[in-house]
Amino acid sequence: MEQTTELPGYGLRSPSSQIKLQALWGIGYSKVAAYAADVLQLMKEERDPAIKGRCSWVLGRLRYREAYPHLVANLKLPSPQVRMWSAWALGEIGVDRASKHLRDASDREPDEKVQRAMGGALKKLAGIPTRIHQSKILRALVPPGVEDAEIM
């Protein structure tokens, strides 16, 4: 039996939303930068918020700077999913001027999840860690003067 391997970019042109989503997941997960321009094109053309949001995620994972103006524009779209992933992607891409757009969008954002994504992106752009390592949390929980190795 002959096996064929389909490149993930092929699925971007599929009429099936499911295949597009799977292709995007594959590109984003494996960080195949060669497809960044194709993903950006799909994000610009696509109307399905699930696909548009996944495109934003992929572009953030790839840190594709050319997507910056389109991700900023996505912050004004009606879909919370698209706004959330676009905000996250702006933080990942790391363009400093995105801070103003994220702050402005955050001021008018009604969705809590989107606000959290915008806050995380702003922290990332400011160089503030968005996650704390477990060992730091454990050290903070140990009362002063306790030297128990099992707690650490």
Secondary structure, DSSP 8 states (H G I E B T S, - for coil): -------GGGGGG-S-HHHHHHHHHHHHHHT-GGGHHHHHHHHHH---HHHHHHHHHHHHHTT-GGGHHHHHHHTTSS-HHHHHHHHHHHHHHT-TTHHHHHHHHHHH---HHHHHHHHHHHHHHHT--SS--HHHHHHHHS-TT---TTT-
